[in-house]
């Protein structure tokens, strides 16, 4: 597959993905409109909106302005093709929030020594700790009190 075909294929996959995100009823909305509608749903669309608009214009010239049958008026460079494919990957698989903010939960068993609990609290600087007995949550130890359920 040459660069023009790779570019158009990637563009079309982005267009289709944005068309069907959020259960769009209307198939093949104009690409610029899809960008406007998706820039707040997908951080990659917002980040690359200007590039995607330029790519849309290039795609339209390539597809609709053929001077010679079965040939393209322009051939995107390797760098451009890699860029649109990278954008496609980011749009289709945006970075998840959970891995960025995931923290290990410090917990106590009901029979832990109180001195160990206090030591852990002072080391961790957390304010809430679940308390378990036989793998069942029995309470929540906070900086002010113990809540039992």
Secondary structure as GFF3:
##gff-version 3
##sequence-region A 1 149
A	DSSP	alpha_helix	3	20	.	.	.	ID=ss1
A	DSSP	three_ten_helix	21	23	.	.	.	ID=ss2
A	DSSP	alpha_helix	31	38	.	.	.	ID=ss3
A	DSSP	alpha_helix	43	64	.	.	.	ID=ss4
A	DSSP	alpha_helix	78	92	.	.	.	ID=ss5
A	DSSP	alpha_helix	97	101	.	.	.	ID=ss6
A	DSSP	beta_strand	107	109	.	.	.	ID=ss7
A	DSSP	alpha_helix	114	124	.	.	.	ID=ss8
A	DSSP	beta_strand	128	133	.	.	.	ID=ss9
A	DSSP	beta_strand	136	142	.	.	.	ID=ss10
A	DSSP	beta_strand	146	148	.	.	.	ID=ss11
###
